[in-house]
Amino acid sequence: MIRSEILGTGSYLPEKVVTNKDWEKMVDTSDEWITTRTGIKERHFAAENEATSDLVVEASKKAIEDAKINKEDIDLIIVGTISSDNAYPSTANWVQKKLGIKPIPSFDISAACSGFLYGLIVADSFIKIGAAKKVLVAGAEIMTRIMNWEDRNTCVLFGDGAGAVVLGPTDEDKGILSTYWGADGNLGDLLKQPAGGSAMPATHETVDKKLHAVYMEGNKVFKHAVLRMQEAAIKALELANLTGNDVDLYIPHQANIRIIEATIERAKIPLEKTFINIDKIANISAATIPIGLDQAKKTGRIKPGDNVLMSAFGGGLTWAGIVVRF
Ligand SMILES: CC(C)(COP(=O)(O)OP(=O)(O)OC[C@H]1O[C@@H](n2cnc3c(N)ncnc32)[C@H](O)[C@@H]1OP(=O)(O)O)[C@@H](O)C(=O)NCCC(=O)NCCS
């Protein structure tokens, strides 16, 4: 039986760090409010000359090196993002160009914070049917480019960065053991970037009203986030015939520490087996999980044979859970 295994990981965080104390000087907020409500202490901001594809390129170079493959072996590129370089071409197209890889299929996935896991699920399917042999899957965002700096409810929650993996086939007892995903467009209005698309094209008014920025009804999203994160984690485990006890490491999407705590309680996963970096990177939407995966791997928190659970939730609304054995 062919499964997909993660051959290598990489991540990139822009140099500039903005702390909660820095935020106190920019909007009416406090380190205390942000820390107690979310668990966030600091986040990275991309430099002015960096586009989302540049972040992917940095993360991808490391993932390709870690996978010990030649970049020419890659036959598909998938990037999860909601802050692409342009409306089109896709960020993945720019990545193919900037990495200097031969013309191969490359496309973006728009599933907000679930974008990377959606990308992994798609890549896994291509590998299982033999349609791809080495897939570069990335999650990347420059969320600070799509923020309304006057909306203190939302702007303090996000940061910038990218993570990437190389996926390839294996016939050993490892790799992606289960995938679970879902979406509910009925709740799309709770978290969206209202203007700039065909439903509301850009006008002076949309710019003045800051409708090109992330709009989120945080309270309502929170309730769905808890339920769907729990569902995604538990279903992914069930589909892999595992329980919370079998999890060696859980890498949750990092939107709010309280969502993570509620999820691990319900899925019966101990805190010490949960990877938490929200304090350092905040919410980087689709980039969050691949960055966590890379940091966990490079700091020795993932060993051969480990069962790693990942689950995410985001705008759409979308959600996904995956179990991978290393
Ligand atoms: C956004 C979020 C952190 C807000 O936390 P909360 O506990 O729900 O806070 P509330 O929205 O109830 O706001 C409580 C108070 O803090 C205030 N507040 C909001 N942002 C603030 C800030 N940055 N600094 C200080 N006060 C703030 C509010 O105005 C409100 O004041 P009021 O009671 O006087 O009206 C939380 O709802 C959340 O994490 N939501 C989900 C995010 C998510 O999962 N996104 C999807 C994945 S990307």
The ligand as a Gaussian input file, in Angstrom:
#p B3LYP/6-31G(d) Opt

LIG

0 1
 C      -10.605000      37.560000      19.053000
 C      -10.585000      37.011000      20.452000
 C       -9.155000      36.874000      20.949000
 C      -11.336000      37.952000      21.383000
 O      -11.369000      37.407000      22.686000
 P      -12.720000      37.483000      23.541000
 O      -12.407000      36.939000      24.876000
 O      -13.770000      36.803000      22.723000
 O      -12.928000      39.019000      23.661000
 P      -14.220000      39.861000      23.261000
 O      -14.315000      39.907000      21.763000
 O      -15.368000      39.336000      24.034000
 O      -13.799000      41.277000      23.787000
 C      -13.749000      41.516000      25.174000
 C      -13.426000      42.992000      25.394000
 O      -12.051000      43.254000      25.035000
 C      -11.991000      44.355000      24.157000
 N      -10.878000      44.194000      23.233000
 C      -10.900000      43.622000      22.028000
 N       -9.673000      43.631000      21.472000
 C       -8.863000      44.224000      22.362000
 C       -7.483000      44.529000      22.380000
 N       -6.666000      44.200000      21.362000
 N       -6.979000      45.121000      23.472000
 C       -7.756000      45.440000      24.507000
 N       -9.087000      45.206000      24.549000
 C       -9.618000      44.586000      23.494000
 C      -13.332000      44.367000      23.461000
 O      -13.622000      45.650000      22.957000
 C      -14.274000      43.957000      24.560000
 O      -14.533000      45.073000      25.368000
 P      -16.011000      45.304000      25.975000
 O      -16.263000      44.128000      26.854000
 O      -15.846000      46.580000      26.697000
 O      -16.903000      45.362000      24.793000
 C      -11.266000      35.624000      20.481000
 O      -12.644000      35.785000      20.278000
 C      -10.738000      34.668000      19.462000
 O       -9.641000      34.166000      19.606000
 N      -11.530000      34.346000      18.452000
 C      -11.226000      33.301000      17.498000
 C      -10.074000      33.623000      16.612000
 C       -9.953000      32.511000      15.621000
 O      -10.036000      31.349000      15.962000
 N       -9.843000      32.813000      14.369000
 C      -10.014000      31.784000      13.387000
 C       -8.819000      31.159000      12.963000
 S       -7.891000      32.272000      12.030000

